[in-house]
């Protein structure tokens, strides 16, 4: 009987220690996560302020170039995108395509089976006829993404995160959806340094889901440095 009591007591002590250890690990993980998000948001705000300061003169120059080319439409393109937890937000970008590009896309896909199949697989066209000559230059240098610094300042986006998806792409995201939208989307992404324009939509989902599951400040910093190199080498931006 005495041995039984000792065994029960030993088991209770073991379980108690295990529960305490789990609790301590849980608290440490919460502190680690809170520290990460604080550092990330601080980094975002600093970069966004710098980016927005450079955006104003850049927009003035680009607007003049557009006017010289007799393009009088607005140079800022807005579109609804899927943000964190599935909440949609207004996404800003410098327009790189002809006016009424969405309507033109429908026309292109209806009249060209090869392009329709390419778009079905990749959710983009490698040689998109809607992109203007000026737009091609902006895309190669990633200058068209600069207005998203305003999205970062507002809190809709981060500097590093998964690229925001279109609402119509939600169904195609399948099982990856919950993982991808669990984090704030960003200007620069894990996808951008792991293929970007050279991967299919399905491969992009896998890459960005991987980021969501493994995000850390160290990984964000690594991506930020790699993205700068990618932009300088003009690789993958289409």
Residue frames as a rotation matrix with the C-alpha (Angstrom) as fourth column:
UNK 1
0.568 0.823 0.000 0.00
0.823 -0.568 0.000 0.00
0.000 0.000 -1.000 0.00
UNK 2
0.466 -0.493 -0.735 2.85
0.159 -0.770 0.617 2.35
-0.871 -0.405 -0.280 0.92
UNK 3
-0.605 -0.719 0.343 4.59
0.410 0.088 0.908 1.58
-0.682 0.690 0.242 -2.39
UNK 4
-0.086 0.695 0.713 1.38
0.990 -0.020 0.139 2.39
0.111 0.718 -0.687 -4.27
UNK 5
0.791 0.381 -0.478 1.12
0.497 -0.857 0.139 5.77
-0.357 -0.347 -0.867 -2.53
UNK 6
-0.015 -0.903 -0.430 4.75
0.083 -0.430 0.899 6.54
-0.996 -0.022 0.081 -3.38
UNK 7
-0.624 -0.173 0.762 4.14
0.712 0.275 0.646 5.61
-0.321 0.946 -0.048 -7.02
UNK 8
0.371 0.865 0.339 1.03
0.920 -0.393 -0.003 7.82
0.130 0.313 -0.941 -7.19
UNK 9
0.696 -0.171 -0.698 2.90
0.242 -0.859 0.451 10.72
-0.676 -0.483 -0.556 -5.55
UNK 10
-0.393 -0.918 0.042 5.84
0.255 -0.065 0.965 10.30
-0.883 0.390 0.259 -7.93
UNK 11
-0.395 0.340 0.853 3.47
0.919 0.140 0.370 10.29
0.007 0.930 -0.367 -10.92
UNK 12
0.696 0.705 -0.137 1.68
0.715 -0.699 0.036 13.39
-0.071 -0.123 -0.990 -9.64
UNK 13
0.344 -0.673 -0.655 5.01
0.097 -0.669 0.737 15.18
-0.934 -0.317 -0.164 -9.17
UNK 14
-0.616 -0.582 0.531 6.09
0.522 0.203 0.828 14.18
-0.590 0.788 0.179 -12.68
UNK 15
0.003 0.740 0.673 2.84
0.979 -0.140 0.149 15.41
0.204 0.658 -0.725 -14.21
UNK 16
0.775 0.285 -0.563 3.01
0.488 -0.837 0.248 18.62
-0.400 -0.468 -0.788 -12.18
UNK 17
-0.094 -0.916 -0.391 6.58
0.122 -0.400 0.908 19.33
-0.988 0.038 0.149 -13.32
UNK 18
-0.615 -0.096 0.783 5.61
0.748 0.243 0.617 18.58
-0.249 0.965 -0.078 -16.92
UNK 19
0.417 0.866 0.275 2.65
0.899 -0.438 0.017 20.97
0.135 0.240 -0.961 -16.76
UNK 20
0.626 -0.279 -0.728 4.83
0.217 -0.834 0.507 23.70
-0.749 -0.475 -0.462 -15.23
UNK 21
-0.478 -0.868 0.136 7.44
0.306 -0.019 0.952 23.17
-0.824 0.496 0.275 -17.96
UNK 22
-0.315 0.459 0.831 4.78
0.945 0.075 0.318 23.40
0.084 0.885 -0.458 -20.66
UNK 23
0.731 0.628 -0.268 3.42
0.667 -0.740 0.087 26.56
-0.143 -0.242 -0.960 -19.08
UNK 24
0.242 -0.748 -0.618 6.90
0.100 -0.614 0.783 28.12
-0.965 -0.251 -0.074 -18.97
UNK 25
-0.672 -0.462 0.578 7.53
0.563 0.187 0.805 27.18
-0.480 0.867 0.135 -22.62
UNK 26
0.122 0.841 0.527 4.16
0.980 -0.186 0.070 28.66
0.156 0.508 -0.847 -23.58
UNK 27
0.774 0.122 -0.622 4.95
0.367 -0.886 0.282 31.93
-0.517 -0.446 -0.731 -21.76
UNK 28
-0.211 -0.950 -0.228 8.40
0.133 -0.260 0.957 32.11
-0.968 0.172 0.181 -23.40
UNK 29
-0.541 0.086 0.836 6.86
0.826 0.238 0.510 31.53
-0.155 0.967 -0.201 -26.84
UNK 30
0.563 0.820 0.102 4.32
0.825 -0.564 -0.020 34.31
0.041 0.095 -0.995 -26.23
UNK 31
0.534 -0.468 -0.704 7.10
0.104 -0.790 0.604 36.70
-0.839 -0.396 -0.374 -25.14
UNK 32
-0.536 -0.779 0.325 9.18
0.359 0.138 0.923 35.71
-0.764 0.612 0.206 -28.17
UNK 33
-0.203 0.570 0.796 6.21
0.976 0.048 0.214 36.26
0.084 0.821 -0.565 -30.51
UNK 34
0.785 0.520 -0.337 5.34
0.575 -0.813 0.087 39.63
-0.229 -0.262 -0.937 -28.90
UNK 35
0.126 -0.846 -0.518 8.97
0.065 -0.514 0.856 40.77
-0.990 -0.141 -0.010 -29.21
UNK 36
-0.611 -0.336 0.717 9.04
0.661 0.283 0.696 39.71
-0.436 0.899 0.049 -32.86
UNK 37
0.191 0.796 0.574 5.86
0.959 -0.276 0.064 41.62
0.209 0.538 -0.816 -33.74
UNK 38
0.762 0.016 -0.647 7.07
0.318 -0.880 0.354 44.72
-0.564 -0.476 -0.675 -31.87
UNK 39
-0.271 -0.947 -0.174 10.41
0.106 -0.209 0.972 44.70
-0.957 0.245 0.157 -33.70
UNK 40
-0.503 0.139 0.853 8.68
0.840 0.311 0.445 43.98
-0.203 0.940 -0.273 -37.01
UNK 41
0.563 0.808 0.175 6.19
0.825 -0.560 -0.074 46.84
0.038 0.186 -0.982 -36.65
UNK 42
0.522 -0.474 -0.709 8.94
0.092 -0.795 0.599 49.26
-0.848 -0.378 -0.372 -35.59
UNK 43
-0.582 -0.757 0.297 11.00
0.302 0.139 0.943 48.24
-0.755 0.639 0.148 -38.63
UNK 44
-0.153 0.643 0.751 7.89
0.988 0.119 0.100 48.61
-0.025 0.757 -0.653 -40.84
UNK 45
0.774 0.521 -0.360 7.12
0.550 -0.835 -0.026 52.14
-0.314 -0.178 -0.933 -39.63
UNK 46
0.112 -0.831 -0.546 10.72
-0.038 -0.552 0.833 53.35
-0.993 -0.072 -0.093 -40.10
UNK 47
-0.734 -0.401 0.548 10.94
0.454 0.309 0.835 51.91
-0.504 0.862 -0.045 -43.63
UNK 48
0.081 0.879 0.470 7.44
0.996 -0.052 -0.075 53.15
-0.041 0.474 -0.880 -44.53
UNK 49
0.678 0.117 -0.726 8.23
0.274 -0.956 0.102 56.74
-0.682 -0.268 -0.680 -43.50
UNK 50
-0.360 -0.889 -0.283 11.41
-0.129 -0.253 0.959 56.70
-0.924 0.382 -0.024 -45.59
UNK 51
-0.667 0.142 0.731 9.55
0.680 0.517 0.520 55.08
-0.304 0.844 -0.442 -48.51
UNK 52
0.417 0.907 0.052 6.66
0.882 -0.390 -0.265 57.56
-0.220 0.157 -0.963 -48.40
UNK 53
0.366 -0.378 -0.850 9.11
0.001 -0.914 0.406 60.48
-0.931 -0.150 -0.334 -48.34
UNK 54
-0.714 -0.699 -0.044 10.68
-0.101 0.040 0.994 59.21
-0.693 0.714 -0.099 -51.56
UNK 55
-0.333 0.679 0.655 7.29
0.834 0.536 -0.132 58.41
-0.440 0.502 -0.744 -53.11
UNK 56
0.492 0.632 -0.599 6.11
0.346 -0.773 -0.531 62.03
-0.799 0.054 -0.599 -53.56
UNK 57
-0.010 -0.525 -0.851 8.91
-0.675 -0.625 0.394 63.24
-0.738 0.578 -0.348 -55.91
UNK 58
-0.848 -0.305 0.434 8.87
0.032 0.787 0.616 59.87
-0.530 0.536 -0.657 -57.68
UNK 59
-0.040 0.934 0.356 5.15
0.785 0.250 -0.567 60.17
-0.619 0.256 -0.743 -58.48
UNK 60
0.496 0.181 -0.850 5.68
-0.165 -0.941 -0.297 63.69
-0.853 0.287 -0.436 -59.84
UNK 61
-0.477 -0.775 -0.415 8.42
-0.637 -0.020 0.771 62.48
-0.606 0.632 -0.484 -62.21
UNK 62
-0.803 0.204 0.560 6.42
0.392 0.889 0.238 59.44
-0.449 0.411 -0.794 -63.36
UNK 63
0.253 0.955 -0.151 3.30
0.542 -0.270 -0.796 61.56
-0.801 0.120 -0.586 -63.92
UNK 64
0.212 -0.271 -0.939 5.27
-0.584 -0.805 0.100 63.92
-0.783 0.527 -0.329 -66.18
UNK 65
-0.829 -0.558 0.024 6.60
-0.351 0.553 0.755 60.95
-0.435 0.618 -0.655 -68.17
UNK 66
-0.432 0.765 0.478 3.06
0.698 0.619 -0.360 59.58
-0.571 0.178 -0.801 -68.56
UNK 67
0.466 0.639 -0.612 1.78
0.153 -0.740 -0.655 62.99
-0.871 0.211 -0.443 -69.73
UNK 68
-0.267 -0.667 -0.696 4.60
-0.699 -0.363 0.616 63.28
-0.664 0.651 -0.369 -72.28
UNK 69
-0.987 -0.094 0.133 3.46
-0.001 0.818 0.575 59.90
-0.163 0.568 -0.807 -73.64
UNK 70
-0.573 0.818 -0.043 -0.14
-0.667 -0.435 0.604 61.23
0.476 0.375 0.795 -73.79
UNK 71
-0.327 0.469 -0.820 -1.37
0.573 0.789 0.223 58.95
0.751 -0.397 -0.527 -71.02
UNK 72
-0.505 0.195 0.841 -3.72
-0.427 -0.903 -0.047 61.11
0.750 -0.382 0.540 -68.95
UNK 73
0.509 0.720 -0.472 -5.21
0.039 0.529 0.848 58.44
0.860 -0.450 0.241 -66.69
UNK 74
0.764 -0.203 0.613 -4.41
-0.645 -0.260 0.718 58.27
0.014 -0.944 -0.330 -62.93
UNK 75
-0.019 -0.865 -0.501 -1.00
-0.618 0.404 -0.674 56.78
0.786 0.297 -0.542 -62.21
UNK 76
-0.755 -0.160 0.636 -2.03
-0.631 0.439 -0.639 55.20
-0.177 -0.884 -0.433 -58.90
UNK 77
-0.274 0.616 -0.739 -3.85
-0.392 0.630 0.670 51.91
0.878 0.473 0.069 -59.31
UNK 78
-0.534 0.159 0.831 -6.05
-0.823 0.130 -0.553 50.68
-0.196 -0.979 0.062 -56.46
UNK 79
-0.151 0.433 -0.889 -7.43
-0.430 0.781 0.454 47.20
0.890 0.450 0.069 -56.05
UNK 80
0.587 0.381 0.715 -8.98
-0.810 0.251 0.530 45.08
0.022 -0.890 0.456 -53.32
UNK 81
-0.235 -0.683 -0.691 -6.61
-0.423 0.712 -0.560 42.43
0.875 0.161 -0.457 -51.96
UNK 82
0.737 0.446 -0.508 -6.86
0.180 0.595 0.784 39.78
0.651 -0.669 0.358 -49.25
UNK 83
-0.001 -0.729 0.685 -5.11
-0.686 -0.498 -0.531 40.84
0.728 -0.470 -0.499 -46.05
UNK 84
-0.911 -0.412 0.029 -4.46
-0.280 0.565 -0.776 39.25
0.303 -0.715 -0.630 -42.67
UNK 85
-0.732 0.621 0.280 -7.23
0.074 0.480 -0.874 36.93
-0.677 -0.619 -0.398 -41.44
UNK 86
-0.456 0.530 0.715 -8.94
0.880 0.390 0.272 37.26
-0.134 0.753 -0.644 -44.82
UNK 87
0.355 0.585 -0.730 -9.88
0.473 -0.785 -0.399 40.92
-0.807 -0.203 -0.555 -44.37
UNK 88
0.259 -0.199 0.945 -9.83
0.946 -0.145 -0.290 42.83
0.194 0.969 0.150 -47.66
UNK 89
0.213 -0.247 -0.945 -8.05
0.392 -0.865 0.314 46.18
-0.895 -0.437 -0.087 -48.01
UNK 90
0.991 0.096 -0.093 -7.29
-0.030 -0.522 -0.853 48.81
-0.130 0.848 -0.514 -50.65
UNK 91
0.285 -0.920 0.270 -3.96
0.682 0.392 0.617 47.94
-0.674 0.008 0.739 -52.28
UNK 92
0.808 -0.016 -0.589 -1.94
-0.272 -0.897 -0.348 50.74
-0.523 0.441 -0.729 -53.93
UNK 93
0.045 -0.792 0.609 0.41
0.684 0.468 0.560 50.44
-0.728 0.391 0.563 -56.86
UNK 94
-0.321 -0.176 -0.931 1.78
-0.509 -0.797 0.326 52.64
-0.799 0.578 0.166 -59.65
UNK 95
0.702 0.683 0.202 -0.17
-0.172 0.437 -0.883 51.77
-0.691 0.585 0.425 -62.78
UNK 96
-0.442 -0.896 -0.024 2.00
-0.349 0.147 0.926 49.86
-0.826 0.418 -0.378 -65.25
UNK 97
-0.553 0.336 0.762 -0.76
0.708 0.671 0.219 48.75
-0.438 0.661 -0.609 -67.62
UNK 98
-0.828 0.364 0.428 -3.06
0.139 -0.606 0.783 50.38
0.544 0.708 0.451 -70.12
UNK 99
-0.623 0.694 0.360 -6.35
-0.755 -0.415 -0.508 51.85
-0.203 -0.588 0.783 -68.82
UNK 100
0.448 0.894 0.013 -9.18
-0.882 0.444 -0.154 49.32
-0.144 0.058 0.988 -68.38
UNK 101
-0.518 -0.797 -0.310 -6.61
-0.823 0.564 -0.076 46.52
0.235 0.216 -0.948 -68.02
UNK 102
-0.626 0.327 0.708 -9.06
-0.291 0.744 -0.601 44.17
-0.724 -0.582 -0.371 -66.25
UNK 103
0.511 0.850 -0.124 -11.57
-0.377 0.092 -0.922 44.37
-0.773 0.518 0.367 -69.12
UNK 104
0.299 -0.513 -0.805 -8.73
-0.940 -0.014 -0.340 43.87
0.163 0.858 -0.487 -71.61
UNK 105
-0.706 -0.574 0.415 -7.61
-0.662 0.743 -0.098 40.73
-0.252 -0.344 -0.904 -69.75
UNK 106
-0.024 0.799 0.600 -11.04
-0.159 0.590 -0.792 39.14
-0.987 -0.115 0.113 -70.18
UNK 107
0.750 0.289 -0.595 -10.88
-0.576 -0.157 -0.802 39.88
-0.325 0.944 0.049 -73.91
UNK 108
-0.138 -0.914 -0.382 -7.36
-0.974 0.195 -0.114 38.41
0.178 0.356 -0.917 -74.21
UNK 109
-0.722 -0.156 0.674 -8.26
-0.447 0.848 -0.283 35.20
-0.528 -0.506 -0.682 -72.35
UNK 110
0.296 0.918 0.264 -11.43
-0.202 0.331 -0.922 34.71
-0.934 0.220 0.283 -74.39
UNK 111
0.857 0.072 -0.511 -9.58
-0.500 -0.133 -0.856 35.04
-0.130 0.988 -0.078 -77.71
UNK 112
0.040 -0.913 -0.407 -6.32
-0.755 0.239 -0.611 33.21
0.655 0.331 -0.679 -76.95
UNK 113
0.864 0.390 -0.319 -6.43
-0.154 0.807 0.570 29.65
0.479 -0.444 0.757 -75.58
UNK 114
0.140 -0.906 -0.399 -2.68
0.615 0.395 -0.682 29.45
0.776 -0.150 0.613 -74.91
UNK 115
-0.644 -0.351 0.680 -2.67
-0.192 -0.786 -0.587 32.63
0.741 -0.509 0.439 -72.84
UNK 116
0.332 0.855 0.398 -5.84
-0.746 -0.020 0.666 31.49
0.577 -0.518 0.631 -71.07
UNK 117
0.760 -0.115 -0.640 -4.10
0.295 0.938 0.182 28.24
0.579 -0.327 0.747 -70.06
UNK 118
-0.342 -0.939 0.032 -0.97
0.492 -0.208 -0.845 30.11
0.801 -0.273 0.533 -68.93
UNK 119
-0.429 0.251 0.868 -3.11
-0.602 -0.796 -0.067 32.41
0.674 -0.551 0.493 -66.79
UNK 120
0.676 0.722 -0.148 -5.01
-0.415 0.539 0.733 29.46
0.609 -0.433 0.664 -65.32
UNK 121
0.495 -0.571 -0.655 -1.76
0.640 0.749 -0.169 27.85
0.587 -0.335 0.737 -64.15
UNK 122
-0.453 -0.880 -0.145 0.23
0.796 -0.326 -0.510 30.92
0.401 -0.346 0.848 -63.09
UNK 123
0.453 0.727 -0.517 -2.47
0.844 -0.536 -0.013 33.57
-0.286 -0.430 -0.856 -62.43
UNK 124
0.328 -0.354 -0.876 -0.36
-0.269 -0.924 0.273 35.93
-0.905 0.146 -0.399 -64.56
UNK 125
0.955 -0.063 0.289 1.04
0.295 0.279 -0.914 36.26
-0.023 0.958 0.285 -68.10
UNK 126
0.185 -0.973 -0.137 4.81
0.761 0.054 0.647 36.18
-0.622 -0.224 0.750 -68.64
UNK 127
-0.895 -0.373 0.244 4.49
0.440 -0.650 0.620 38.50
-0.073 0.662 0.746 -71.66
UNK 128
-0.065 0.947 -0.314 1.45
0.779 -0.149 -0.609 40.55
-0.624 -0.284 -0.728 -70.71
UNK 129
-0.392 -0.089 0.916 0.38
0.843 -0.433 0.319 42.72
0.368 0.897 0.245 -73.68
UNK 130
0.673 0.734 0.096 -1.36
0.609 -0.623 0.491 45.14
0.420 -0.272 -0.866 -71.31
UNK 131
0.386 -0.614 -0.688 1.90
0.660 -0.338 0.671 46.36
-0.645 -0.714 0.274 -69.78
UNK 132
0.999 -0.033 0.004 3.12
-0.023 -0.778 -0.628 49.68
0.024 0.628 -0.778 -71.21
UNK 133
0.353 -0.935 0.026 6.80
0.402 0.127 -0.907 50.32
0.845 0.330 0.421 -72.13
UNK 134
-0.169 -0.358 0.918 7.11
-0.632 -0.675 -0.380 52.64
0.756 -0.645 -0.112 -69.10
UNK 135
0.665 0.549 0.507 5.35
-0.743 0.413 0.527 50.00
0.080 -0.727 0.682 -67.01
UNK 136
0.808 -0.430 -0.403 7.93
0.285 0.884 -0.371 47.39
0.516 0.184 0.837 -68.01
UNK 137
-0.195 -0.917 0.348 10.73
0.061 -0.365 -0.929 49.61
0.979 -0.160 0.127 -66.69
UNK 138
-0.013 0.283 0.959 8.84
-0.896 -0.429 0.115 50.28
0.444 -0.857 0.259 -63.45
UNK 139
0.913 0.407 0.042 8.30
-0.390 0.837 0.384 46.55
0.121 -0.366 0.923 -62.94
UNK 140
0.503 -0.795 -0.340 11.91
0.377 0.556 -0.741 45.61
0.778 0.244 0.579 -63.63
UNK 141
-0.532 -0.721 0.444 13.08
-0.042 -0.502 -0.864 48.09
0.846 -0.478 0.236 -61.01
UNK 142
-0.298 0.560 -0.773 10.13
0.884 0.467 -0.002 47.32
0.360 -0.684 -0.634 -58.67
UNK 143
-0.997 -0.073 0.027 9.37
0.062 -0.950 -0.306 51.05
0.048 -0.303 0.952 -58.46
UNK 144
-0.371 0.929 0.010 5.71
-0.265 -0.117 0.957 50.28
0.890 0.352 0.289 -59.11
UNK 145
0.052 0.361 -0.931 5.52
0.713 0.639 0.288 48.80
0.699 -0.679 -0.224 -55.60
UNK 146
-0.813 -0.570 0.120 6.47
0.334 -0.625 -0.705 52.06
0.477 -0.534 0.699 -53.82
UNK 147
-0.282 0.759 0.587 2.88
-0.596 -0.618 0.512 53.21
0.752 -0.206 0.627 -53.03
UNK 148
0.426 0.447 -0.786 2.57
0.238 0.783 0.575 50.13
0.873 -0.432 0.227 -50.81
UNK 149
-0.724 -0.648 -0.234 4.74
0.460 -0.202 -0.865 51.91
0.513 -0.734 0.445 -48.24
UNK 150
-0.581 0.624 0.522 1.52
-0.698 -0.712 0.075 53.82
0.418 -0.321 0.850 -47.54
UNK 151
0.429 0.703 -0.567 -0.24
-0.310 0.705 0.638 50.47
0.848 -0.098 0.520 -47.01
UNK 152
-0.151 -0.600 -0.785 2.50
0.649 0.539 -0.537 49.58
0.745 -0.591 0.308 -44.52
UNK 153
-0.913 -0.200 0.356 2.12
-0.066 -0.788 -0.612 52.90
0.403 -0.582 0.706 -42.69
UNK 154
-0.112 0.969 0.220 -1.64
-0.819 -0.215 0.532 52.29
0.563 -0.120 0.818 -42.43
UNK 155
-0.424 -0.114 0.898 -1.01
-0.750 0.599 -0.278 48.82
-0.507 -0.792 -0.340 -40.99
UNK 156
0.679 0.703 -0.213 -2.59
-0.685 0.503 -0.527 46.88
-0.263 0.504 0.823 -43.86
UNK 157
0.815 -0.483 -0.322 0.76
0.113 0.676 -0.729 45.43
0.569 0.557 0.605 -44.89
UNK 158
0.694 -0.714 -0.093 4.29
0.099 -0.034 0.995 44.82
-0.713 -0.700 0.047 -43.62
UNK 159
0.173 -0.721 -0.671 7.66
-0.923 -0.356 0.144 45.31
-0.343 0.594 -0.727 -45.30
UNK 160
-0.821 -0.442 -0.362 8.19
-0.529 0.827 0.190 41.53
0.215 0.347 -0.913 -45.29
UNK 161
-0.259 0.765 0.590 5.32
-0.425 0.458 -0.781 39.10
-0.868 -0.453 0.206 -45.70
UNK 162
-0.412 0.197 0.890 3.38
0.706 0.687 0.174 37.10
-0.576 0.700 -0.422 -48.27
UNK 163
-0.995 0.094 -0.035 2.33
-0.093 -0.736 0.670 39.05
0.037 0.670 0.741 -51.36
UNK 164
-0.440 0.895 0.073 -1.38
-0.403 -0.124 -0.907 39.96
-0.803 -0.429 0.415 -51.19
UNK 165
-0.843 0.206 0.497 -3.76
0.485 0.691 0.536 37.84
-0.233 0.693 -0.683 -53.23
UNK 166
-0.755 0.655 -0.016 -6.78
-0.526 -0.591 0.611 38.89
0.391 0.470 0.792 -55.26
UNK 167
-0.278 0.734 0.619 -10.22
-0.767 0.219 -0.604 38.00
-0.578 -0.643 0.502 -53.82
UNK 168
0.612 0.558 -0.561 -10.93
-0.790 0.465 -0.400 35.92
0.038 0.688 0.725 -56.94
UNK 169
-0.138 -0.768 -0.626 -7.86
-0.553 0.584 -0.594 33.77
0.822 0.264 -0.505 -56.15
UNK 170
-0.205 0.080 0.976 -9.19
-0.972 0.104 -0.213 32.68
-0.118 -0.991 0.057 -52.75
UNK 171
0.771 0.593 0.233 -10.80
-0.554 0.804 -0.215 29.49
-0.315 0.037 0.948 -54.07
UNK 172
0.720 -0.551 -0.422 -7.60
-0.138 0.482 -0.865 28.51
0.680 0.681 0.271 -55.92
UNK 173
-0.138 -0.797 0.588 -5.56
-0.835 -0.226 -0.502 28.88
0.533 -0.560 -0.634 -52.72
UNK 174
0.304 0.383 -0.872 -7.32
-0.066 0.922 0.382 25.77
0.950 -0.058 0.305 -51.36
UNK 175
0.705 0.008 -0.709 -5.74
0.625 0.465 0.627 24.31
0.335 -0.885 0.323 -48.18
UNK 176
-0.372 -0.928 -0.017 -2.97
0.862 -0.338 -0.378 26.94
0.345 -0.155 0.926 -48.17
UNK 177
0.122 0.503 0.856 -5.44
0.262 -0.848 0.461 29.80
0.957 0.168 -0.236 -47.58
UNK 178
0.928 0.344 -0.144 -5.63
0.210 -0.163 0.964 29.68
0.308 -0.925 -0.224 -43.76
UNK 179
0.341 -0.887 -0.311 -1.86
0.875 0.178 0.451 29.44
-0.345 -0.425 0.837 -43.36
UNK 180
-0.392 -0.538 0.746 -1.11
0.829 -0.558 0.034 32.28
0.398 0.632 0.665 -45.78
UNK 181
0.109 0.518 0.848 -3.67
0.089 -0.855 0.511 34.75
0.990 0.020 -0.139 -44.38
UNK 182
0.678 0.088 -0.729 -2.55
0.706 0.197 0.680 34.05
0.204 -0.976 0.072 -40.79
UNK 183
-0.220 -0.818 -0.532 0.23
0.795 -0.467 0.388 36.61
-0.565 -0.337 0.753 -41.33
UNK 184
0.508 0.330 -0.796 0.20
-0.058 -0.909 -0.413 40.19
-0.860 0.256 -0.442 -42.59
UNK 185
0.670 -0.257 0.697 1.04
0.740 0.309 -0.597 40.43
-0.062 0.916 0.397 -46.29
UNK 186
0.246 -0.714 -0.656 4.10
0.323 -0.577 0.750 42.40
-0.914 -0.396 0.089 -47.35
UNK 187
0.663 -0.148 -0.734 5.86
-0.648 -0.603 -0.465 44.44
-0.374 0.784 -0.496 -50.03
UNK 188
-0.247 -0.815 -0.524 8.76
-0.888 0.407 -0.215 41.99
0.388 0.413 -0.824 -50.13
UNK 189
0.691 0.641 0.336 8.19
-0.717 0.668 0.200 38.25
-0.096 -0.379 0.920 -49.82
UNK 190
-0.028 -0.609 0.792 9.81
-0.344 0.750 0.565 34.86
-0.938 -0.257 -0.231 -49.36
UNK 191
0.601 0.377 0.704 8.41
0.513 0.493 -0.702 34.08
-0.612 0.784 0.103 -52.81
UNK 192
0.951 -0.213 -0.226 10.36
-0.306 -0.766 -0.566 37.02
-0.052 0.607 -0.793 -54.30
UNK 193
0.057 -0.997 0.053 13.68
-0.985 -0.048 0.163 35.41
-0.160 -0.061 -0.985 -53.35
UNK 194
-0.500 -0.185 0.846 12.64
-0.204 0.975 0.092 31.86
-0.842 -0.126 -0.525 -54.22
UNK 195
-0.513 0.219 0.830 11.56
0.758 0.570 0.318 32.04
-0.403 0.792 -0.458 -57.84
UNK 196
-0.432 0.464 -0.773 9.03
-0.196 -0.885 -0.422 34.88
-0.880 -0.030 0.473 -58.09
UNK 197
0.183 0.575 -0.798 8.15
-0.882 -0.262 -0.392 35.06
-0.434 0.775 0.459 -61.81
UNK 198
-0.488 -0.488 -0.723 9.71
-0.784 0.610 0.117 31.65
0.384 0.624 -0.680 -62.51
UNK 199
-0.975 0.161 0.155 7.27
0.048 0.829 -0.556 29.58
-0.218 -0.535 -0.816 -60.42
UNK 200
-0.490 0.871 0.029 3.68
0.349 0.166 0.922 28.45
0.799 0.462 -0.386 -60.91
UNK 201
0.006 0.604 0.797 0.81
-0.655 -0.600 0.459 29.68
0.756 -0.525 0.392 -58.74
UNK 202
0.854 0.322 -0.408 0.78
0.011 0.773 0.634 26.33
0.520 -0.546 0.657 -56.90
UNK 203
0.069 -0.924 -0.375 4.50
0.814 0.270 -0.515 26.58
0.577 -0.270 0.771 -56.14
UNK 204
-0.489 -0.172 0.855 4.01
-0.148 -0.950 -0.276 30.14
0.859 -0.261 0.439 -54.93
UNK 205
0.541 0.782 0.311 1.35
-0.514 0.014 0.858 28.93
0.666 -0.623 0.409 -52.48
UNK 206
0.712 -0.335 -0.617 3.77
0.551 0.811 0.195 26.33
0.436 -0.479 0.762 -51.06
UNK 207
-0.342 -0.918 0.200 6.56
0.630 -0.382 -0.676 28.89
0.697 -0.105 0.710 -50.68
UNK 208
-0.398 0.222 0.890 4.38
-0.415 -0.909 0.040 31.49
0.818 -0.353 0.454 -48.98
UNK 209
0.765 0.633 -0.117 2.75
-0.235 0.443 0.865 28.92
0.600 -0.635 0.488 -46.70
UNK 210
0.299 -0.773 -0.559 6.26
0.793 0.528 -0.305 27.89
0.531 -0.352 0.771 -45.64
UNK 211
-0.594 -0.500 0.630 7.03
0.138 -0.835 -0.533 31.51
0.792 -0.230 0.565 -44.71
UNK 212
0.192 0.782 0.593 3.86
-0.581 -0.397 0.711 31.79
0.791 -0.481 0.378 -42.61
UNK 213
0.888 0.191 -0.418 4.84
0.129 0.769 0.626 28.72
0.441 -0.610 0.659 -40.60
UNK 214
0.303 -0.881 -0.364 8.46
0.945 0.327 -0.005 29.77
0.123 -0.342 0.932 -40.06
UNK 215
0.472 -0.108 0.875 8.42
0.227 -0.944 -0.239 33.57
0.852 0.311 -0.421 -39.85
UNK 216
0.466 -0.419 -0.780 10.94
0.830 -0.100 0.549 35.24
-0.308 -0.903 0.301 -37.56
UNK 217
0.829 -0.192 -0.525 12.84
-0.208 -0.978 0.028 38.53
-0.518 0.086 -0.851 -37.49
UNK 218
-0.212 -0.962 0.174 15.98
-0.228 0.221 0.948 36.69
-0.950 0.161 -0.266 -38.63
UNK 219
-0.265 0.207 0.942 14.13
0.817 0.567 0.105 35.25
-0.513 0.797 -0.319 -41.64
UNK 220
0.792 0.610 -0.030 12.59
0.527 -0.707 -0.471 38.66
-0.309 0.357 -0.882 -42.43
UNK 221
0.482 -0.702 -0.524 16.03
-0.427 -0.710 0.559 40.30
-0.765 -0.045 -0.642 -42.39
UNK 222
-0.467 -0.641 0.609 17.44
0.166 0.613 0.773 37.57
-0.868 0.462 -0.180 -44.62
UNK 223
0.150 0.641 0.753 14.58
0.933 0.160 -0.322 38.07
-0.326 0.751 -0.574 -47.11
UNK 224
0.860 0.193 -0.473 15.02
0.135 -0.979 -0.155 41.86
-0.493 0.069 -0.867 -47.03
UNK 225
-0.010 -0.959 -0.283 18.72
-0.437 -0.251 0.864 41.58
-0.900 0.132 -0.416 -47.94
UNK 226
-0.546 -0.176 0.819 18.03
0.488 0.728 0.482 39.00
-0.681 0.663 -0.311 -50.67
UNK 227
0.494 0.816 0.299 15.23
0.772 -0.255 -0.582 41.11
-0.399 0.518 -0.757 -52.17
UNK 228
0.609 -0.357 -0.708 17.57
-0.312 -0.929 0.200 44.10
-0.729 0.099 -0.678 -52.47
UNK 229
-0.508 -0.847 0.158 20.02
-0.249 0.320 0.914 41.89
-0.825 0.425 -0.373 -54.40
UNK 230
-0.254 0.522 0.814 17.20
0.805 0.581 -0.121 40.56
-0.536 0.625 -0.568 -56.61
UNK 231
0.776 0.579 -0.248 16.03
0.395 -0.755 -0.524 44.11
-0.491 0.309 -0.815 -57.42
UNK 232
0.265 -0.771 -0.579 19.57
-0.524 -0.619 0.585 45.28
-0.810 0.149 -0.568 -58.16
UNK 233
-0.741 -0.551 0.385 20.14
-0.051 0.618 0.785 42.29
-0.670 0.562 -0.486 -60.46
UNK 234
-0.264 0.770 -0.581 16.63
-0.924 -0.374 -0.076 42.80
-0.276 0.517 0.810 -61.95
UNK 235
-0.900 -0.067 -0.431 15.91
-0.205 0.937 0.282 39.09
0.385 0.342 -0.857 -61.70
UNK 236
-0.726 0.642 -0.245 12.35
0.687 0.678 -0.259 37.78
0.000 -0.357 -0.934 -61.48
UNK 237
-0.403 0.606 -0.686 10.53
0.099 -0.716 -0.691 41.12
-0.910 -0.346 0.229 -61.67
UNK 238
-0.938 0.180 0.295 7.97
0.309 0.052 0.950 40.89
0.156 0.982 -0.104 -64.45
